[in-house]
Amino acid sequence: MNLSELNRFRQALLGLKAELEQFEASVGDSAGTVELDQSRVGRLSRMDALQAQQMALETSRRRQLRLVRVEGALRRVESGDYGDCFMCGEAIDLRRLEADPTQTRCIKCAEA
């Protein structure tokens, strides 16, 4: 991988990281505690609120996992290992990295 491609992926990863962090900060309290006072909220409304809370928690968990993968890819860029398969050490196809710049395995190792 040449230097210009590496810089392009680095910039894409930094943009993705900033976007994920900004979104996580803007979500706020959607996964907060659900009010269980029956005199204030009906049973179905509480069930909807509990479901929305769980969906928000799962979305946040997935966003945090994606952020960890982005940070790992940025560390690989800095160390010079970016674009190499963890399993076999071969170069990961650029089209695969363009689809998901956090990929750590070539297509052959991912299928295995």
N, CA, C and O atoms as a MOPAC input file, in Angstrom:
PM7 MOZYME 1SCF
protein

 N      0.86500 1    -1.17200 1     0.00000 1
 C      0.00000 1     0.00000 1     0.00000 1
 C      0.90600 1     1.22800 1     0.00000 1
 O      1.83900 1     1.32300 1     0.79700 1
 N      0.62000 1     2.16200 1    -0.90100 1
 C      1.47300 1     3.34500 1    -0.96100 1
 C      1.04100 1     4.39100 1     0.06300 1
 O     -0.00400 1     4.26300 1     0.70100 1
 N      1.84900 1     5.40500 1     0.20400 1
 C      1.63900 1     6.42100 1     1.24400 1
 C      0.34000 1     7.20300 1     1.05100 1
 O     -0.34300 1     7.51700 1     2.02600 1
 N     -0.00400 1     7.51800 1    -0.19600 1
 C     -1.23400 1     8.28400 1    -0.43000 1
 C     -2.47000 1     7.46300 1    -0.07400 1
 O     -3.43500 1     8.00600 1     0.46200 1
 N     -2.45400 1     6.16600 1    -0.36400 1
 C     -3.57700 1     5.30600 1     0.01300 1
 C     -3.67200 1     5.18900 1     1.52800 1
 O     -4.76400 1     5.22000 1     2.09500 1
 N     -2.53400 1     5.05500 1     2.16800 1
 C     -2.51200 1     4.95800 1     3.62400 1
 C     -3.06600 1     6.23000 1     4.25800 1
 O     -3.84100 1     6.16200 1     5.21100 1
 N     -2.67500 1     7.38000 1     3.73800 1
 C     -3.19000 1     8.65000 1     4.25500 1
 C     -4.68600 1     8.79100 1     4.00800 1
 O     -5.40900 1     9.33100 1     4.84500 1
 N     -5.15000 1     8.30700 1     2.86200 1
 C     -6.58000 1     8.36200 1     2.56000 1
 C     -7.37200 1     7.52700 1     3.56100 1
 O     -8.41100 1     7.96400 1     4.05700 1
 N     -6.87800 1     6.32100 1     3.85700 1
 C     -7.55400 1     5.47200 1     4.84300 1
 C     -7.46900 1     6.08200 1     6.23800 1
 O     -8.42600 1     6.00200 1     7.00900 1
 N     -6.34300 1     6.68500 1     6.56400 1
 C     -6.18200 1     7.32600 1     7.87700 1
 C     -7.20700 1     8.44200 1     8.04300 1
 O     -7.84400 1     8.55500 1     9.09000 1
 N     -7.36600 1     9.26400 1     7.01000 1
 C     -8.33500 1    10.36200 1     7.07700 1
 C     -9.76500 1     9.82500 1     7.18500 1
 O    -10.57800 1    10.36500 1     7.93500 1
 N    -10.06500 1     8.77800 1     6.44400 1
 C    -11.39800 1     8.17500 1     6.52000 1
 C    -11.66600 1     7.62600 1     7.91900 1
 O    -12.76200 1     7.78800 1     8.45400 1
 N    -10.66500 1     6.98000 1     8.50700 1
 C    -10.81800 1     6.42800 1     9.86000 1
 C    -10.98500 1     7.54000 1    10.89000 1
 O    -11.80000 1     7.42400 1    11.80500 1
 N    -10.21400 1     8.61900 1    10.74400 1
 C    -10.34500 1     9.74300 1    11.68000 1
 C    -11.72900 1    10.38000 1    11.56100 1
 O    -12.33100 1    10.75300 1    12.56800 1
 N    -12.22900 1    10.50200 1    10.34600 1
 C    -13.57800 1    11.04300 1    10.14600 1
 C    -14.64500 1    10.15500 1    10.75600 1
 O    -15.58900 1    10.64100 1    11.37800 1
 N    -14.48900 1     8.84700 1    10.57500 1
 C    -15.43600 1     7.89500 1    11.14800 1
 C    -15.39900 1     7.93700 1    12.66800 1
 O    -16.44100 1     7.86600 1    13.32100 1
 N    -14.20500 1     8.05200 1    13.23000 1
 C    -14.06700 1     8.13300 1    14.68400 1
 C    -14.75900 1     9.38900 1    15.22400 1
 O    -15.49300 1     9.32000 1    16.21000 1
 N    -14.52800 1    10.51500 1    14.58800 1
 C    -15.15500 1    11.76900 1    15.03000 1
 C    -16.67500 1    11.67700 1    14.92600 1
 O    -17.39200 1    12.14100 1    15.81300 1
 N    -17.15700 1    11.08400 1    13.85200 1
 C    -18.60100 1    10.93400 1    13.66000 1
 C    -19.21300 1    10.05500 1    14.74500 1
 O    -20.26000 1    10.39300 1    15.29700 1
 N    -18.57100 1     8.93500 1    15.05400 1
 C    -19.07400 1     8.03000 1    16.09300 1
 C    -19.06200 1     8.70500 1    17.46300 1
 O    -20.02300 1     8.58700 1    18.22300 1
 N    -17.98500 1     9.40700 1    17.77700 1
 C    -17.89700 1    10.08000 1    19.07300 1
 C    -18.92600 1    11.19300 1    19.18800 1
 O    -19.52800 1    11.37400 1    20.24600 1
 N    -19.13200 1    11.93800 1    18.11100 1
 C    -20.11600 1    13.02100 1    18.12900 1
 C    -21.52800 1    12.45900 1    18.29300 1
 O    -22.32800 1    13.00400 1    19.05200 1
 N    -21.83000 1    11.38800 1    17.59500 1
 C    -23.15500 1    10.79900 1    17.69600 1
 C    -23.40200 1    10.24300 1    19.09300 1
 O    -24.48700 1    10.41400 1    19.65000 1
 N    -22.39900 1     9.57800 1    19.65800 1
 C    -22.53300 1     9.02300 1    21.00700 1
 C    -22.79300 1    10.13800 1    22.02200 1
 O    -23.59600 1     9.96900 1    22.93900 1
 N    -22.11900 1    11.26900 1    21.86000 1
 C    -22.30600 1    12.39400 1    22.77900 1
 C    -23.68600 1    13.03000 1    22.60300 1
 O    -24.26800 1    13.51100 1    23.57500 1
 N    -24.21500 1    13.03900 1    21.37800 1
 C    -25.49800 1    13.69400 1    21.12800 1
 C    -26.69500 1    12.83900 1    21.50800 1
 O    -27.79600 1    13.35900 1    21.68900 1
 N    -26.49200 1    11.52700 1    21.63300 1
 C    -27.60900 1    10.63200 1    21.96500 1
 C    -28.16400 1    10.95500 1    23.33700 1
 O    -29.37500 1    10.91800 1    23.55300 1
 N    -27.28300 1    11.26600 1    24.25000 1
 C    -27.72800 1    11.68800 1    25.57800 1
 C    -28.29600 1    10.57400 1    26.41500 1
 O    -27.65700 1     9.53800 1    26.59900 1
 N    -29.50700 1    10.78000 1    26.92900 1
 C    -30.07700 1     9.90400 1    27.95000 1
 C    -31.14600 1     8.96300 1    27.39800 1
 O    -32.05200 1     8.58400 1    28.14000 1
 N    -31.07500 1     8.57400 1    26.12800 1
 C    -32.12200 1     7.70800 1    25.56700 1
 C    -32.09700 1     6.31100 1    26.16700 1
 O    -33.08000 1     5.57600 1    26.07300 1
 N    -30.97600 1     5.93900 1    26.78700 1
 C    -30.88900 1     4.62500 1    27.41900 1
 C    -31.04600 1     4.74100 1    28.93100 1
 O    -30.69000 1     3.82200 1    29.66800 1
 N    -31.57100 1     5.85500 1    29.38600 1
 C    -31.71600 1     6.10200 1    30.81600 1
 C    -32.80600 1     5.24500 1    31.44800 1
 O    -33.45600 1     4.44900 1    30.77100 1
 N    -32.99500 1     5.41600 1    32.73000 1
 C    -33.95600 1     4.64200 1    33.50600 1
 C    -35.37300 1     4.93300 1    33.04500 1
 O    -35.73000 1     6.08200 1    32.78600 1
 N    -36.17000 1     3.89200 1    32.94600 1
 C    -37.57100 1     4.01700 1    32.54400 1
 C    -38.42200 1     4.20200 1    33.79600 1
 O    -38.26100 1     3.47800 1    34.77900 1
 N    -39.31900 1     5.16900 1    33.75200 1
 C    -40.22900 1     5.46100 1    34.85900 1
 C    -41.25800 1     4.34400 1    34.98200 1
 O    -41.93700 1     4.02600 1    34.00600 1
 N    -41.38500 1     3.74500 1    36.16200 1
 C    -42.29900 1     2.62900 1    36.35700 1
 C    -43.54700 1     2.99900 1    37.16700 1
 O    -44.27600 1     2.10700 1    37.59900 1
 N    -43.80000 1     4.25500 1    37.37500 1
 C    -44.96400 1     4.70700 1    38.13900 1
 C    -46.22800 1     4.54100 1    37.28900 1
 O    -46.42000 1     5.26400 1    36.31200 1
 N    -47.09600 1     3.57900 1    37.66500 1
 C    -48.30400 1     3.29000 1    36.89200 1
 C    -49.27900 1     4.44600 1    36.87100 1
 O    -50.06100 1     4.55600 1    35.92700 1
 N    -49.26600 1     5.30700 1    37.86200 1
 C    -50.20100 1     6.42400 1    37.87300 1
 C    -49.81200 1     7.48800 1    36.84300 1
 O    -50.64000 1     8.31200 1    36.45400 1
 N    -48.55800 1     7.46700 1    36.40600 1
 C    -48.08700 1     8.47200 1    35.43300 1
 C    -48.03800 1     7.92000 1    34.01200 1
 O    -48.28800 1     8.65300 1    33.05500 1
 N    -47.71900 1     6.64000 1    33.86600 1
 C    -47.55100 1     6.04600 1    32.53900 1
 C    -48.26800 1     4.70700 1    32.50800 1
 O    -48.16700 1     3.92900 1    33.45600 1
 N    -48.99100 1     4.43100 1    31.42900 1
 C    -49.70000 1     3.16500 1    31.28900 1
 C    -48.74400 1     2.00100 1    31.03500 1
 O    -47.56900 1     2.18600 1    30.71700 1
 N    -49.29800 1     0.78800 1    31.18900 1
 C    -48.48500 1    -0.41900 1    31.04800 1
 C    -47.88000 1    -0.54300 1    29.65400 1
 O    -46.69900 1    -0.86700 1    29.52800 1
 N    -48.65900 1    -0.29100 1    28.61000 1
 C    -48.14600 1    -0.40400 1    27.24300 1
 C    -47.10200 1     0.66700 1    26.95600 1
 O    -46.12800 1     0.41500 1    26.24700 1
 N    -47.30000 1     1.83600 1    27.49600 1
 C    -46.31500 1     2.90000 1    27.31000 1
 C    -45.00400 1     2.53500 1    27.97800 1
 O    -43.93200 1     2.80400 1    27.43600 1
 N    -45.08000 1     1.91900 1    29.16000 1
 C    -43.86200 1     1.47600 1    29.84900 1
 C    -43.16300 1     0.38500 1    29.04200 1
 O    -41.93700 1     0.37400 1    28.93300 1
 N    -43.95200 1    -0.53500 1    28.47700 1
 C    -43.36000 1    -1.60100 1    27.65500 1
 C    -42.65900 1    -0.99900 1    26.43000 1
 O    -41.56800 1    -1.43100 1    26.05900 1
 N    -43.28400 1    -0.01600 1    25.81700 1
 C    -42.65600 1     0.66000 1    24.67700 1
 C    -41.37400 1     1.36700 1    25.11100 1
 O    -40.36600 1     1.33900 1    24.40500 1
 N    -41.43000 1     1.99800 1    26.27800 1
 C    -40.25300 1     2.70400 1    26.78600 1
 C    -39.12500 1     1.72700 1    27.11200 1
 O    -37.95800 1     2.01800 1    26.85200 1
 N    -39.47300 1     0.56500 1    27.68100 1
 C    -38.45100 1    -0.44700 1    27.97800 1
 C    -37.82500 1    -0.99500 1    26.70100 1
 O    -36.61500 1    -1.20900 1    26.63000 1
 N    -38.66100 1    -1.21600 1    25.69800 1
 C    -38.14000 1    -1.70200 1    24.42200 1
 C    -37.23100 1    -0.65000 1    23.78300 1
 O    -36.15500 1    -0.98400 1    23.28700 1
 N    -37.64600 1     0.59600 1    23.79100 1
 C    -36.82600 1     1.67600 1    23.23100 1
 C    -35.51000 1     1.80000 1    23.98900 1
 O    -34.46500 1     2.04700 1    23.38700 1
 N    -35.55900 1     1.62700 1    25.31200 1
 C    -34.35100 1     1.69200 1    26.12400 1
 C    -33.38000 1     0.58700 1    25.72700 1
 O    -32.18900 1     0.84300 1    25.55500 1
 N    -33.87600 1    -0.63700 1    25.58000 1
 C    -33.02000 1    -1.75800 1    25.20500 1
 C    -32.43700 1    -1.58000 1    23.80600 1
 O    -31.27900 1    -1.92100 1    23.56300 1
 N    -33.22500 1    -1.05500 1    22.90400 1
 C    -32.72500 1    -0.79300 1    21.55400 1
 C    -31.63600 1     0.27100 1    21.58400 1
 O    -30.64100 1     0.15500 1    20.86900 1
 N    -31.81000 1     1.30100 1    22.39800 1
 C    -30.80100 1     2.35400 1    22.52400 1
 C    -29.51500 1     1.81100 1    23.14000 1
 O    -28.41600 1     2.18300 1    22.73000 1
 N    -29.66100 1     0.92800 1    24.12600 1
 C    -28.47700 1     0.32200 1    24.74500 1
 C    -27.70100 1    -0.53400 1    23.74700 1
 O    -26.47300 1    -0.47100 1    23.69800 1
 N    -28.40800 1    -1.32700 1    22.95800 1
 C    -27.75200 1    -2.18300 1    21.96100 1
 C    -27.09100 1    -1.34800 1    20.86700 1
 O    -25.98100 1    -1.65300 1    20.43300 1
 N    -27.76500 1    -0.31100 1    20.43200 1
 C    -27.17600 1     0.58300 1    19.42900 1
 C    -25.91100 1     1.23400 1    19.96500 1
 O    -24.91700 1     1.34500 1    19.24800 1
 N    -25.94200 1     1.65700 1    21.19900 1
 C    -24.76500 1     2.26100 1    21.82200 1
 C    -23.63800 1     1.24200 1    21.95100 1
 O    -22.47500 1     1.57900 1    21.72700 1
 N    -23.96300 1     0.01000 1    22.30700 1
 C    -22.95200 1    -1.03900 1    22.41900 1
 C    -22.28300 1    -1.28800 1    21.07300 1
 O    -21.06200 1    -1.42200 1    20.99500 1
 N    -23.07900 1    -1.34900 1    20.02400 1
 C    -22.52900 1    -1.56600 1    18.68000 1
 C    -21.67000 1    -0.38600 1    18.22800 1
 O    -20.63700 1    -0.56900 1    17.58400 1
 N    -22.10500 1     0.81300 1    18.57200 1
 C    -21.32900 1     2.00800 1    18.22800 1
 C    -19.99300 1     1.99700 1    18.95300 1
 O    -18.97100 1     2.35800 1    18.37100 1
 N    -19.98900 1     1.58600 1    20.22400 1
 C    -18.74300 1     1.50600 1    20.99100 1
 C    -17.81300 1     0.44700 1    20.40900 1
 O    -16.60200 1     0.65700 1    20.34000 1
 N    -18.36800 1    -0.68700 1    19.99000 1
 C    -17.56600 1    -1.73800 1    19.35600 1
 C    -16.95600 1    -1.22700 1    18.05300 1
 O    -15.78600 1    -1.48400 1    17.77000 1
 N    -17.73100 1    -0.51900 1    17.27600 1
 C    -17.22500 1     0.05800 1    16.02200 1
 C    -16.11100 1     1.05300 1    16.31500 1
 O    -15.11600 1     1.09900 1    15.59100 1
 N    -16.26600 1     1.84500 1    17.36200 1
 C    -15.24900 1     2.81700 1    17.74300 1
 C    -13.95100 1     2.12100 1    18.14500 1
 O    -12.86700 1     2.59500 1    17.80300 1
 N    -14.04600 1     1.01100 1    18.86200 1
 C    -12.85900 1     0.23500 1    19.24400 1
 C    -12.15100 1    -0.28100 1    18.00100 1
 O    -10.92300 1    -0.24400 1    17.91700 1
 N    -12.92900 1    -0.76300 1    17.03400 1
 C    -12.33100 1    -1.26500 1    15.78300 1
 C    -11.64500 1    -0.13900 1    15.00800 1
 O    -10.57600 1    -0.34200 1    14.43300 1
 N    -12.25800 1     1.04500 1    14.99100 1
 C    -11.65700 1     2.19400 1    14.29800 1
 C    -10.35300 1     2.59200 1    14.98000 1
 O     -9.35400 1     2.84700 1    14.30800 1
 N    -10.35700 1     2.64700 1    16.31000 1
 C     -9.14300 1     3.00500 1    17.03500 1
 C     -8.03600 1     1.97100 1    16.80700 1
 O     -6.86400 1     2.33200 1    16.70500 1
 N     -8.39800 1     0.70300 1    16.72900 1
 C     -7.42900 1    -0.35000 1    16.42700 1
 C     -6.82900 1    -0.16700 1    15.03800 1
 O     -5.62300 1    -0.33100 1    14.85100 1
 N     -7.66800 1     0.17200 1    14.07000 1
 C     -7.17900 1     0.40300 1    12.70900 1
 C     -6.23600 1     1.60500 1    12.67400 1
 O     -5.22600 1     1.58300 1    11.97000 1
 N     -6.56300 1     2.64700 1    13.42800 1
 C     -5.67700 1     3.81600 1    13.48900 1
 C     -4.32700 1     3.45800 1    14.11400 1
 O     -3.28800 1     3.95700 1    13.68100 1
 N     -4.34300 1     2.59800 1    15.12700 1
 C     -3.07100 1     2.15100 1    15.71400 1
 C     -2.25700 1     1.35400 1    14.69700 1
 O     -1.03300 1     1.46900 1    14.64300 1
 N     -2.94600 1     0.54700 1    13.89400 1
 C     -2.23100 1    -0.21000 1    12.85700 1
 C     -1.65800 1     0.70500 1    11.78900 1
 O     -0.58200 1     0.43700 1    11.25400 1
 N     -2.36200 1     1.77900 1    11.47300 1
 C     -1.83700 1     2.76200 1    10.51200 1
 C     -0.54300 1     3.35700 1    11.05200 1
 O      0.45200 1     3.45600 1    10.33300 1
 N     -0.56300 1     3.75300 1    12.32500 1
 C      0.61400 1     4.37500 1    12.93600 1
 C      1.78400 1     3.40300 1    13.05200 1
 O      2.93900 1     3.81000 1    12.93000 1
 N      1.49800 1     2.12800 1    13.28500 1
 C      2.57900 1     1.15400 1    13.46200 1
 C      3.07500 1     0.58600 1    12.13700 1
 O      4.09300 1    -0.10400 1    12.09500 1
 N      2.35200 1     0.87700 1    11.05200 1
 C      2.76100 1     0.37500 1     9.74900 1
 C      2.19400 1    -0.98500 1     9.40100 1
 O      2.57300 1    -1.56200 1     8.38200 1
 N      1.29600 1    -1.51400 1    10.21800 1
 C      0.70100 1    -2.83200 1     9.97700 1
 C     -0.64500 1    -2.76600 1     9.26900 1
 O     -1.24400 1    -3.80400 1     8.98900 1
 N     -1.12700 1    -1.57600 1     8.97800 1
 C     -2.46400 1    -1.44000 1     8.39000 1
 C     -2.49100 1    -2.06800 1     6.99800 1
 O     -1.58300 1    -1.87200 1     6.19000 1
 N     -3.53900 1    -2.81600 1     6.74400 1
 C     -3.72500 1    -3.43700 1     5.44000 1
 C     -3.17400 1    -4.83800 1     5.34700 1
 O     -3.30900 1    -5.48600 1     4.30800 1
 N     -2.55100 1    -5.32600 1     6.41500 1
 C     -2.02800 1    -6.69000 1     6.43400 1
 C     -2.97100 1    -7.58100 1     7.24000 1
 O     -3.47100 1    -7.18000 1     8.29100 1
 N     -3.20600 1    -8.77700 1     6.74200 1
 C     -4.08400 1    -9.74900 1     7.39900 1
 C     -3.45200 1   -10.21500 1     8.71100 1
 O     -2.26300 1   -10.52900 1     8.75200 1
 N     -4.24300 1   -10.25800 1     9.77300 1
 C     -3.76600 1   -10.75700 1    11.06700 1
 C     -3.40800 1   -12.23700 1    11.01200 1
 O     -2.49700 1   -12.68500 1    11.70800 1
 N     -4.12200 1   -12.99500 1    10.18700 1
 C     -3.95400 1   -14.44100 1    10.16000 1
 C     -2.75500 1   -14.87500 1     9.31200 1
 O     -1.88600 1   -15.60500 1     9.78900 1
 N     -2.71100 1   -14.42600 1     8.06100 1
 C     -1.68100 1   -14.92200 1     7.14100 1
 C     -0.59600 1   -13.90600 1     6.82700 1
 O      0.45300 1   -14.26900 1     6.29300 1
 N     -0.83200 1   -12.62800 1     7.15400 1
 C      0.16700 1   -11.60100 1     6.90000 1
 C      0.14000 1   -11.03100 1     5.49400 1
 O      0.89000 1   -10.10300 1     5.19200 1
 N     -0.71300 1   -11.57100 1     4.62600 1
 C     -0.82600 1   -11.05600 1     3.25800 1
 C     -1.57600 1    -9.72400 1     3.26700 1
 O     -2.26900 1    -9.39000 1     4.22800 1
 N     -1.42200 1    -8.97800 1     2.18700 1
 C     -2.11000 1    -7.68700 1     2.05900 1
 C     -3.60900 1    -7.91700 1     1.86200 1
 O     -4.01900 1    -8.79800 1     1.10600 1
 N     -4.40700 1    -7.12100 1     2.54600 1
 C     -5.86300 1    -7.15500 1     2.37900 1
 C     -6.18900 1    -6.35500 1     1.12700 1
 O     -5.64600 1    -5.27000 1     0.92300 1
 N     -7.06500 1    -6.88000 1     0.29400 1
 C     -7.44800 1    -6.20200 1    -0.94700 1
 C     -7.98800 1    -4.80100 1    -0.63800 1
 O     -8.76500 1    -4.61400 1     0.29800 1
 N     -7.56100 1    -3.82400 1    -1.44000 1
 C     -7.98400 1    -2.43500 1    -1.22000 1
 C     -9.49600 1    -2.27100 1    -1.30100 1
 O    -10.06900 1    -1.45200 1    -0.58300 1
 N    -10.14300 1    -3.03900 1    -2.16500 1
 C    -11.60900 1    -2.94400 1    -2.26500 1
 C    -12.26600 1    -3.37300 1    -0.96200 1
 O    -13.29100 1    -2.81400 1    -0.57100 1
 N    -11.69500 1    -4.34700 1    -0.29700 1
 C    -12.22700 1    -4.80700 1     0.99800 1
 C    -12.04900 1    -3.71300 1     2.04300 1
 O    -12.95200 1    -3.45900 1     2.84000 1
 N    -10.88200 1    -3.06300 1     2.04000 1
 C    -10.63600 1    -1.98400 1     2.99900 1
 C    -11.49600 1    -0.76000 1     2.69200 1
 O    -11.90900 1    -0.04800 1     3.60800 1
 N    -11.76400 1    -0.51200 1     1.42400 1
 C    -12.63300 1     0.62000 1     1.08000 1
 C    -14.05600 1     0.38100 1     1.55300 1
 O    -14.74800 1     1.31900 1     1.95100 1
 N    -14.49500 1    -0.87000 1     1.51200 1
 C    -15.83800 1    -1.20600 1     1.99400 1
 C    -15.92100 1    -1.07800 1     3.51300 1
 O    -16.91500 1    -0.58400 1     4.04700 1
 N    -14.87400 1    -1.52400 1     4.20300 1
 C    -14.80800 1    -1.42000 1     5.66500 1
 C    -13.34100 1    -1.23800 1     6.06000 1
 O    -12.58900 1    -2.21200 1     6.10300 1
 N    -12.93100 1    -0.00600 1     6.34600 1
 C    -11.51300 1     0.24800 1     6.64200 1
 C    -11.01800 1    -0.35700 1     7.95100 1
 O     -9.83500 1    -0.24100 1     8.26900 1
 N    -11.90000 1    -1.00200 1     8.71700 1
 C    -11.46800 1    -1.62100 1     9.97600 1
 C    -11.18700 1    -3.11200 1     9.81100 1
 O    -10.89400 1    -3.78700 1    10.79700 1
 N    -11.26900 1    -3.63600 1     8.60500 1
 C    -11.04100 1    -5.06200 1     8.37200 1
 C     -9.64100 1    -5.47000 1     8.80500 1
 O     -8.67700 1    -4.73200 1     8.60000 1
 N     -9.53800 1    -6.65500 1     9.40800 1
 C     -8.24300 1    -7.15300 1     9.87600 1
 C     -7.84200 1    -8.46300 1     9.19600 1
 O     -6.76200 1    -8.99400 1     9.45400 1
 N     -8.71600 1    -8.98100 1     8.32600 1
 C     -8.42600 1   -10.25800 1     7.67200 1
 C     -8.68700 1   -10.14800 1     6.17000 1
 O     -9.59900 1    -9.45200 1     5.72200 1
 N     -7.85500 1   -10.85900 1     5.41500 1
 C     -8.08700 1   -10.95100 1     3.97100 1
 C     -9.32500 1   -11.82000 1     3.74600 1
 O     -9.81200 1   -12.47300 1     4.66900 1
 N     -9.81700 1   -11.82100 1     2.53200 1
 C    -11.05400 1   -12.54800 1     2.23400 1
 C    -10.88500 1   -14.04900 1     2.44800 1
 O    -11.81700 1   -14.71000 1     2.90700 1
 N     -9.72000 1   -14.59600 1     2.12700 1
 C     -9.50200 1   -16.03400 1     2.29400 1
 C     -9.55700 1   -16.42100 1     3.77500 1
 O    -10.19000 1   -17.41400 1     4.13400 1
 N     -8.90400 1   -15.64900 1     4.62300 1
 C     -8.89800 1   -15.97100 1     6.05900 1
 C    -10.26000 1   -15.69700 1     6.69300 1
 O    -10.65600 1   -16.39600 1     7.62600 1
 N    -10.97900 1   -14.69300 1     6.20200 1
 C    -12.30400 1   -14.38700 1     6.74400 1
 C    -13.29500 1   -15.49100 1     6.41300 1
 O    -14.19600 1   -15.78100 1     7.20100 1
 N    -13.13000 1   -16.10700 1     5.24500 1
 C    -14.03100 1   -17.18300 1     4.85100 1
 C    -13.71800 1   -18.48300 1     5.56800 1
 O    -14.59700 1   -19.33100 1     5.73100 1
 N    -12.47500 1   -18.64800 1     5.99700 1
 C    -12.06900 1   -19.89500 1     6.63700 1
 C    -12.61700 1   -20.05800 1     8.03800 1
 O    -12.35100 1   -21.06700 1     8.69200 1

